[in-house]
Amino acid sequence: MTTPKKHHNLRCCLGIPVKFSDLDVKILRIADISTADWTKNRVNTIGVIYTNPDGGPMLLPVKQENNPIQLEHDTIGIWTWKEGANSEEYDIIPYLSLPKPPHCKYNYYELIFLQNSESSPESQDSLRFAIGSDDELVRILETGIAVPSTFSENLLVVYDYDEEFYFCVEITKATSCLRNDQLLFVTDKKSLVRYKIERKDVIDSFDPQYKNLLPENNAHLTRRLIYKKMRIATQDKLDTLDLHSDSVLFARYFYRIATRLNYSNDEKKLLNSVVIEALSNPKAQQVVTLSSENKQWVESRTEIIRSYLNTDAEVEEFVRGVIEHVPNINEEYIDKIQHVAIQGLFEKKENLESEILDLKSKRDDITGDILAITGKQTAAMEALRSLNKTVESESKRIKADQESRIKQELKTFESDRKKIAIEEIAAFKKEQLQAIAKEGELFRAEQKNAIQNDLQSLCEEVNRLQNDIATLEASRDQLDNDISDRQRIQEELSQLEQDKQTLEETNEQLKTYCEQKLKDIQHNLGNTLGDLALFKGLMLDGGSEKPSFAAVPNSNLLIRPAEDYGLDPIEIADIENLVYDLKENLQNIGVDQEYAESLAELVAGAYLTRTPLLLTGCTASLMANAISVTLCSQTPEIISVPTGYNDYFSLLNTVRNTSGDVVLLQNVIGSIDEGCYMHLAKDIADEKPGKYILYSLDFAETMRILPPSVLGYMVLINSEDVITSVETEDLNAGDCTIVAPVERKANTKGLYQNIVQLSRGMGTTNGYNLTRSTILSTIAAKDEKNVDDIILLELATYCKLLGTTNELNQRLGYLGRDDLKKIVEKLLGGE
C-alpha cells in the first residue's frame, strides 16, 4: 500500500466494510468528510461535517496484497482513500492509521432504537418505546437493551420520535458494560443526558442509494443511523434522566449508616464498593433485580433501615448482621478487608525498606564525599608546602645572580663610560629627534582628519537645520491656510444656520399647506387626479426630461439605460452572502446600522421571491442604486411612465427588452391604470426570471389614497425612515448567481401566524400576510424576534402614513412587546 504524502489528493469518508468473499472486500461509503480543514488543524464541531457522498464510487475495492490492515465485516469507522494504479482498486486505510494524521479529531454519534431481545432490528416489533413515564424508561434501561453485534463508541438510544425529531438518551462505551448481548449501565452512573435530534440531520445506511448497491444474498448488514454533526448543540439538550438502581439505593443506605458510626472516609468507600460489587455481580443479578411483588418488601425494609439511624448500637448490630448473613457481602467484605490490610502492611514494609536503603545509600555517598574532600585538602597542603620551598630557593639563587651581574656591569660601565658617553649622547639625541619628528607628523595627520570629520559633521548639521527650517516654514504656511479655512467654514456654518432657520419656517408653511391639500384630496379625489395628470402632461410637453432619457417609439415611455458599476464584482452564490453585501451597501448610503441587517434580509427575501419593492421618499433613487449594484453591478434601468398610461403589452415588451437586470419604474403607482402594474412582476418573472422590478413613489403620503390590497403585490420601504445620514460611500459591486425561486427554509405556517398577530387591526389585508410569510420563509429568519424586527420596518412606516401609529403601539402593548414599541418610537422619530 502506498503511503499518502502530505495528504495529497486524499479523501475522507465514513464507511462500512462489506466482505463478499475472503478476497473481495469493499468499503461502502455512507458519508463524506471534508479534508479542507486539515490545513487549519481543526474542524467545525457544530456544523454539518458528515455529508452524502458526492462523486466517485460508492463501493471502494480494497487491495488485499500486502495489506496489514485487518478489515472486519459490518463494522463502521472513518477511512481515508485515493485512487491506486488500477482504476478498480484504491489505497484505503483507517483515518487513525495515517503515518502522520492531521491534528483534527473526528467523532460521530450512532442512533439505535430500544429493541426487544427476542426480535431482530429490522422488524417492526423491535421498537419498544417508554411512553408511560420516565420511571418506566429507567426500568427498561436498567434491565438492559439489545444492541447490534458491533456498535460505535458514542450511542444515542432513541426512545421516542415524531415527524421532525428523534428523542434520544446518550450512552458511551466508557460509561456502560456489555453482558449477554445486552447493554448494562455502570451502577455509579446517576443520570443520563437526553437530546432531540432532527431527522433530516440523520444518515440512514438502509437508504436505497446504499442498499441497492448490494446483492440480496450479501445484504446482511446492520442498519446504521449516523448523526451528521460532530457535536450536539446546547439548544438540543433536554432534561436529564435520573437512574435509581436498587443496588445504588441499597449502598447509599449503608453509606449513611457508616457515616452515623463515624467510619473513616476509606472505610465508607470500602463498604460502598463492597455492597455495589456484591449486588452487581452477574451471578447474583437475578436475585438483585426485584420483581414488582418484592418491591413492597424492599420498601418496608428501607423504612426499618431508616429507623435504625436513631441509635448507634442498633445500627452497629444491623450492619454486622447484614455482613454476617448476606453471603455475597460477607465474602466480598472479608476478602476486601484482608486484602486491604495485607496490602497496606506489605506496602508499608516495602516503603520502610526502600527508605532504609535510600538512607544507607545517602550515608555512603556522604562518607565518600567527605573522604574525597579530605584527600583533596591534604594533597593541596603538600603541594603548597613544596611550592613555598621551591620559591624560596629560586628567589635566593636569582638574587645572588643579579647581585653578581650588577657588580660586573658597574665595573664595565665605569671603564667604558668615558669612551662612549659622547657617542651615546649623540645617538640618543638623534633618535629622540627622529621620534619627535615622527610623532609630530602623526599628530598633525590625526588633527587634520579630526578637523575634517568635525567640518563634515557641522555641514550635515547645517543641512539638517536648513531642512527643519524649511519644514517649519511649510507647516507655518499650512497652519495659516488652516486658520483661513476655519474662518471661512465658520462663516459658512453661520450662513447655513440662517438658511436652516429659513427652511424650517418654509417647511412649516409647506406642512400646513400639504395637510390642507390632503384634506382636499380626500374629499375630492377625482379633481385632484385630473389636475395631477394635466400638470405632468404639461411638464412632459415642456421638454423638461433629462438628456440621458431616450423615448421609446410609439409608447410615450422614456428610458434611461443601465450603466456598469465597478470593475471586479464579487460573486454572490448563497443567501448569507447576499444579505451581508446588501447590508454593507445599505450602510454605505446612510441606512442606520440598527436597521441595516433587517432591511437587507427583507430586500433579499423580496428579490428571491421576485416580489417588487415600492421605494418612497426623496432618497428612493439612492436606495435603488444600492440594491441594483449589489445584485448585478449595474445602476438600474429607469423607465418613466406618463400619467394615465394604459397600454399593458407595450409596457411589458419594454421591460422585457431592457438591457439591465434591475428595472426601476417611475410614476406608476397611483398614476396609471392598476392593471398595468399589478401582475407585471409575475409575468416578467415567468419569462425573464433574471430581471427584477422596482417601483418608486416620490411622495410617500400617496399611500393614503391607495387601496390596502396593493401591499399584497409589493413591499413598501420608505427611504426617509431608515436613511439617517447624508454621507455616502462607494458601493461594493456584486453579481448574484442565486437561481430563483429558492427552497423555503422555514415553516411558512408558523411565520404566517406570527405576522397575523402583529398586523391585526392595522388596515392590512390577508394578501399582505401571505406575501410576507413567503418572503421570510426563503431567508430562514434566525428567531421570532428577528422576524418581528423585519415585519416592523414596513408595518410601522405604513401605520405612520395612515395615521394609525397609536393603534400599532396599543397592539404591541396588548401582545406584551415593549421591546418592539421602542423600535417603533426610534424608527418613526418619536411620532
C-alpha positions, -999 to 999 in steps of 0.1 A, spaced: 0 0 0 14 34 -9 20 59 19 0 91 15 24 121 12 12 153 28 -24 141 23 -22 149 -15 -55 141 -32 -66 122 -1 -103 119 6 -120 110 38 -153 91 44 -174 73 70 -177 37 57 -187 1 64 -165 -28 53 -186 -54 33 -169 -88 29 -183 -105 -2 -155 -132 0 -121 -137 15 -105 -119 -14 -133 -94 -22 -137 -67 5 -152 -33 -3 -159 -2 18 -195 12 15 -193 50 16 -223 63 36 -210 98 43 -181 121 32 -159 143 54 -143 174 41 -104 175 42 -103 213 37 -100 218 75 -68 196 77 -47 226 68 -62 246 97 -56 217 122 -92 220 134 -127 210 123 -161 227 126 -176 208 155 -210 224 154 -218 225 116 -227 195 94 -194 177 86 -208 143 75 -225 148 41 -240 124 15 -213 110 -9 -207 133 -39 -187 119 -68 -165 88 -71 -175 52 -64 -199 43 -36 -182 9 -31 -144 12 -27 -125 -21 -36 -97 -27 -11 -62 -40 -21 -56 -74 -5 -19 -78 -14 5 -69 13 -23 -51 32 -16 -52 70 -50 -37 79 -75 -64 91 -110 -54 79 -139 -68 99 -172 -73 82 -201 -49 92 -180 -25 113 -181 12 109 -153 37 110 -136 67 94 -115 58 63 -91 77 40 -87 67 4 -74 77 -30 -72 61 -64 -45 35 -70 -26 24 -101 -55 1 -111 -88 21 -115 -107 -8 -99 -86 -8 -67 -80 20 -42 -54 28 -15 -77 29 16 -67 28 53 -83 38 86 -81 75 94 -60 69 126 -36 47 106 -22 76 86 16 79 90 12 115 102 -25 120 108 -38 156 109 -45 172 143 -82 171 135 -100 146 157 -133 133 144 -161 115 163 -196 106 154 -229 95 170 -247 64 161 -285 62 167 -301 29 178 -337 21 188 -349 4 220 -353 -32 209 -368 -64 224 -341 -91 227 -365 -117 210 -369 -97 178 -345 -86 150 -335 -50 145 -353 -49 111 -387 -60 124 -415 -35 132 -420 -52 166 -384 -44 176 -393 -8 185 -402 -6 222 -409 29 234 -413 40 270 -443 63 265 -457 59 300 -433 78 322 -396 84 329 -397 57 356 -408 32 330 -380 42 307 -355 39 335 -367 4 344 -363 -6 307 -327 8 306 -317 -8 339 -328 -43 328 -307 -40 296 -314 -33 259 -305 -54 228 -277 -38 207 -260 -48 174 -231 -71 175 -209 -41 166 -217 -6 176 -199 28 179 -182 45 209 -210 71 212 -246 59 211 -279 79 210 -306 54 221 -339 65 205 -368 61 229 -394 82 211 -398 102 178 -422 123 158 -423 136 122 -395 160 129 -373 148 158 -358 117 173 -357 118 212 -326 101 225 -306 91 255 -267 95 252 -247 64 262 -210 58 257 -189 26 259 -169 43 287 -200 45 309 -215 11 302 -207 -26 301 -219 -54 278 -234 -87 292 -253 -114 273 -258 -92 242 -274 -65 264 -261 -31 272 -259 -26 310 -250 7 327 -224 10 355 -241 13 389 -224 46 399 -240 65 369 -266 88 385 -282 103 353 -281 102 315 -283 131 291 -312 134 267 -314 152 233 -338 159 205 -322 152 171 -337 165 138 -345 136 115 -332 155 84 -297 155 101 -295 117 103 -279 95 76 -296 60 71 -274 32 57 -306 14 46 -314 43 22 -320 29 -13 -289 48 -26 -268 25 -4 -289 -7 -2 -294 -10 -39 -256 -13 -44 -256 -47 -26 -270 -80 -39 -298 -96 -19 -277 -125 -7 -249 -102 6 -271 -76 23 -267 -90 58 -256 -57 73 -267 -39 104 -288 -8 99 -267 23 108 -282 57 117 -254 84 118 -258 119 131 -244 144 106 -229 167 132 -198 160 154 -212 178 184 -248 182 197 -258 218 201 -268 231 236 -303 241 225 -310 205 215 -304 193 251 -334 181 271 -339 173 308 -316 146 322 -329 112 330 -322 102 366 -313 65 373 -324 47 405 -310 11 405 -317 -9 436 -280 -17 442 -271 20 443 -300 29 467 -291 0 490 -254 10 490 -265 46 498 -282 34 530 -251 16 541 -230 48 534 -253 68 557 -251 42 584 -213 42 582 -213 80 585 -235 77 616 -210 53 632 -181 78 625 -164 55 599 -134 70 582 -136 80 545 -116 50 534 -139 26 554 -170 42 539 -157 40 504 -147 3 510 -181 -5 524 -199 12 494 -177 -6 468 -183 -40 485 -220 -36 486 -222 -24 450 -198 -51 437 -217 -78 455 -251 -67 443 -239 -60 408 -223 -95 404 -238 -111 372 -242 -144 391 -264 -127 417 -281 -104 392 -313 -124 391 -316 -121 429 -309 -84 430 -333 -75 402 -366 -73 421 -400 -82 408 -430 -60 413 -442 -83 441 -409 -79 460 -408 -42 456 -430 -36 486 -408 -58 507 -378 -37 498 -396 -5 507 -407 -19 541 -371 -29 548 -360 6 538 -382 21 564 -367 -3 590 -332 7 580 -341 43 584 -355 37 619 -321 23 629 -305 57 623 -317 68 657 -293 47 679 -257 38 672 -258 5 690 -287 -8 668 -271 4 636 -238 -13 645 -258 -46 652 -277 -42 619 -246 -37 599 -228 -67 615 -259 -88 609 -261 -79 572 -224 -86 568 -226 -120 585 -259 -132 569 -256 -120 534 -231 -144 518 -220 -122 489 -214 -92 511 -197 -113 538 -173 -129 513 -165 -97 495 -162 -77 528 -138 -102 544 -117 -106 512 -116 -68 508 -106 -62 545 -79 -89 544 -66 -79 511 -65 -42 520 -49 -49 554 -22 -73 539 -17 -49 510 -13 -20 534 12 -38 556 31 -50 526 32 -16 511 44 -1 545 71 -27 547 83 -21 512 82 17 518 103 13 551 128 -10 534 131 14 505 136 43 528 163 24 548 181 16 515 179 52 504 193 64 538 222 39 536 229 49 501 229 86 511 251 78 541 277 60 519 276 88 494 282 115 521 311 94 536 327 91 502 323 128 496 339 136 530 369 113 523 374 127 488 373 163 501 398 154 529 422 138 504 420 168 481 427 192 510 458 170 522 472 169 486 467 207 483 486 214 516 515 192 505 517 209 471 516 243 488 545 234 511 566 221 482 558 252 462 569 275 490 603 257 494 609 259 456 600 296 455 623 305 484 653 285 469 647 301 434 645 336 449 678 332 467 695 320 435 681 348 413 691 374 439 727 362 440 729 361 402 715 396 399 739 410 425 769 394 407 758 406 373 752 441 386 786 444 401 802 432 368 782 456 348 791 485 371 828 478 366 824 476 328 803 507 328 828 527 348 856 517 324 838 523 292 815 553 301 841 579 293 847 564 259 811 560 248 795 588 266 797 613 238 786 587 212 756 575 233 745 611 239 747 619 202 729 587 192 702 593 218 697 628 207 694 617 171 669 590 180 649 614 202 648 640 174 636 614 148 610 601 173 597 636 180 595 644 142 576 612 135 552 618 164 547 654 152 537 641 117 513 616 132 498 642 154 493 667 125 477 639 104 453 629 132 444 665 139 438 672 102 415 641 100 397 651 132 391 687 119 378 674 85 354 650 103 342 678 125 337 700 95 317 673 77 295 668 108 289 706 110 280 707 73 255 678 78 240 695 109 237 728 89 218 709 61 195 692 87 188 726 103 180 741 69 156 713 61 140 716 95 136 754 89 120 747 55 96 721 71 87 746 99 80 773 73 58 749 53 39 740 85 35 777 93 21 783 59 -2 753 62 -13 765 96 -21 799 82 -41 782 55 -60 761 80 -68 792 101 -81 809 70 -102 777 61 -115 775 96 -127 812 95 -143 805 61 -160 774 74 -173 793 105 -188 819 82 -204 792 60 -218 775 91 -233 807 103 -248 812 68 -261 776 69 -277 781 103 -295 811 89 -306 790 58 -317 762 82 -340 786 101 -354 799 68 -360 763 56 -377 753 89 -401 782 85 -407 772 49 -412 736 59 -438 745 85 -457 765 58 -454 736 34 -466 711 61 -497 732 68 -503 735 30 -499 698 25 -522 689 53 -549 712 39 -542 698 4 -545 662 17 -579 670 32 -590 685 -2 -577 653 -20 -596 630 4 -628 650 -2 -624 654 -40 -600 627 -53 -612 629 -89 -604 665 -94 -570 661 -78 -560 632 -101 -572 652 -131 -551 682 -121 -521 659 -115 -524 643 -149 -527 678 -166 -497 690 -147 -475 661 -156 -486 663 -192 -476 700 -193 -442 691 -177 -436 665 -204 -446 688 -232 -423 715 -218 -393 694 -227 -381 691 -191 -369 655 -193 -332 648 -186 -309 644 -216 -300 609 -206 -335 596 -212 -345 582 -245 -381 579 -258 -395 545 -268 -411 548 -303 -449 546 -303 -452 542 -265 -447 576 -248 -422 558 -224 -389 574 -215 -359 551 -207 -325 557 -192 -303 527 -198 -284 509 -170 -247 517 -165 -220 493 -154 -206 500 -119 -173 486 -106 -145 467 -124 -144 434 -104 -178 425 -90 -180 399 -61 -199 367 -69 -228 361 -45 -237 324 -45 -256 319 -13 -283 338 8 -259 346 37 -235 365 14 -264 382 -4 -278 396 30 -242 406 41 -235 425 8 -269 442 8 -263 453 44 -229 467 36 -242 488 6 -272 500 25 -249 513 53 -228 529 26 -258 551 15 -266 561 51 -290 535 64 -289 533 102 -268 504 114 -296 493 137 -319 487 107 -294 477 81 -294 439 86 -332 435 90 -337 457 59 -311 436 40 -330 404 49 -363 420 38 -348 431 4 -331 397 -1 -364 378 6 -383 401 -18 -356 395 -45 -356 357 -41 -394 356 -45 -393 383 -72 -417 405 -52 -413 441 -63 -401 468 -39 -421 501 -37 -394 527 -27 -408 560 -15 -392 593 -4 -367 617 -17 -338 592 -14 -356 563 -32 -333 565 -62 -303 563 -39 -316 531 -24 -325 517 -58 -289 522 -70 -275 504 -38 -298 474 -44 -291 472 -82 -253 475 -78 -253 447 -52 -274 423 -74 -259 429 -109 -230 455 -106 -252 480 -126 -273 510 -119 -310 503 -125 -325 508 -159 -351 536 -154 -385 537 -173 -406 568 -168 -443 562 -175 -467 591 -183 -498 597 -162 -529 578 -173 -509 552 -193 -529 520 -200 -510 500 -227 -500 470 -207 -485 449 -235 -463 478 -247 -450 483 -211 -445 445 -208 -424 443 -240 -404 474 -230 -395 459 -196 -388 425 -212 -363 440 -237 -344 462 -213 -306 456 -211 -304 459 -173 -313 432 -149 -329 456 -124 -356 479 -138 -369 510 -118 -404 521 -129 -412 558 -121 -446 575 -120 -465 542 -120 -482 536 -86 -513 558 -83 -507 574 -117 -516 548 -143 -541 521 -147 -538 494 -120 -539 466 -145 -506 478 -160 -485 471 -128 -504 446 -105 -493 415 -125 -463 429 -143 -437 415 -120 -452 379 -122 -454 380 -160 -418 392 -162 -406 366 -137 -422 338 -158 -405 349 -190 -373 366 -177 -365 352 -142 -332 371 -142 -350 405 -142 -362 423 -110 -386 452 -109 -386 482 -85 -413 509 -82 -406 545 -70 -430 569 -55 -418 605 -48 -444 613 -21 -450 586 5 -482 602 15 -498 590 -17 -502 556 1 -532 571 19 -553 572 -12 -542 537 -25 -562 505 -16 -546 484 12 -545 454 -10 -517 469 -31 -493 457 -4 -502 421 -14 -483 427 -46 -452 446 -34 -431 455 -4 -432 491 10 -398 507 20 -398 545 30 -362 555 25 -367 586 46 -374 565 77 -343 543 75 -316 566 59 -304 587 88 -271 601 74 -264 622 43 -228 609 40 -224 582 13 -195 559 4 -186 540 -28 -208 509 -33 -195 473 -35 -203 458 -69 -218 423 -68 -230 396 -91 -258 375 -76 -259 340 -91 -287 325 -69 -314 309 -91 -349 318 -81 -372 305 -68 -352 291 -39 -362 264 -14 -381 275 16 -360 272 48 -386 279 75 -421 269 85 -444 291 64 -474 284 86 -456 295 118 -444 327 101 -479 334 88 -494 331 123 -467 354 137 -473 381 111 -511 379 116 -506 386 153 -486 418 146 -507 432 117 -542 425 131 -562 458 131 -536 478 112 -555 481 79 -536 454 61 -552 425 41 -546 388 42 -527 391 9 -501 412 28 -498 384 54 -494 356 28 -468 376 8 -447 384 38 -447 348 51 -435 336 17 -407 362 16 -395 354 52 -395 317 46 -369 320 19 -343 337 41 -348 313 71 -351 340 98 -329 332 129 -356 336 155 -390 350 162 -376 384 174 -357 388 141 -389 381 121 -408 407 142 -380 433 136 -382 427 98 -420 430 96 -420 461 119 -397 480 94 -426 480 69 -456 479 92 -445 509 113 -440 530 81 -474 521 67 -491 529 100 -473 562 101 -486 571 66 -522 561 76 -520 579 109 -526 547 129 -493 547 149 -512 548 182 -532 517 172 -499 499 164 -485 508 198 -517 496 215 -515 463 196 -478 458 207 -487 466 243 -516 440 242 -490 414 229 -466 425 257 -439 435 232 -425 467 248 -392 459 230 -409 464 197 -426 497 209 -391 511 215 -381 502 179 -413 519 165 -405 550 185 -370 553 173 -379 543 137 -406 570 134 -387 597 152 -409 599 183 -443 600 165 
